[in-house]
Amino acid sequence: MKKLSVLLIGIFLLSLGCITVQSYTKPDVDFSKIKKIAIVKLDSHDPLLSQVVTDHISLGFRKKGFNIIEKERLKVIIDENTVRQSGLTEQDRKTLSLAGIDAIIVGAVRTRNFYQGSIGATPQLAIGTSRGDEKLQLTVKMFDIENNDVVWSANIHELDPRDLDEIGEGLAKSIKSRKR
């Protein structure tokens, strides 16, 4: 019985802080050619959450060896709001290419609350005061500047806000043929 208790506690502790990333990497993409990546501040109903998650993604990709362009420099090059709302225009792609940027990451982060009901948990968008278990939902895509193709995308569902430190590295690790 004691061994079972220790095993269950060990499994529980291992499950803490683990995030599950669902991702797609376009076949035959050579990520070693992607030298500089721009990360657009994530779309969100909460500006602080958007900034914090964007910073974690940036840090994770830096730790994996990618060169991330500073957001202050990106603001001078393109209008992030336009990119979030309409996508990359031909002019944006030319401007980013001239600045030496090979890829751009865009995405969104949402807060969701799960309310316990008679038929399990029901997800609802968080509006106003939160009740229930708050979780984050994150979706990101990386576009190749040269041809505007999505070369990588990822989703994280039901992320515990306490696991924010793991977002960036988890996403960067999900790139199948990542930069060497």
Beta strands, then each sheet from edge to edge (+ up, - down):
strand 1: 22-25
strand 2: 36-39
strand 3: 67-68
strand 4: 103-117
strand 5: 120-125
strand 6: 133-144
strand 7: 150-159
sheet 1: 1+ 7- 6+ 4- 2- 3-
sheet 2: 1+ 7- 6+ 4- 5+
end
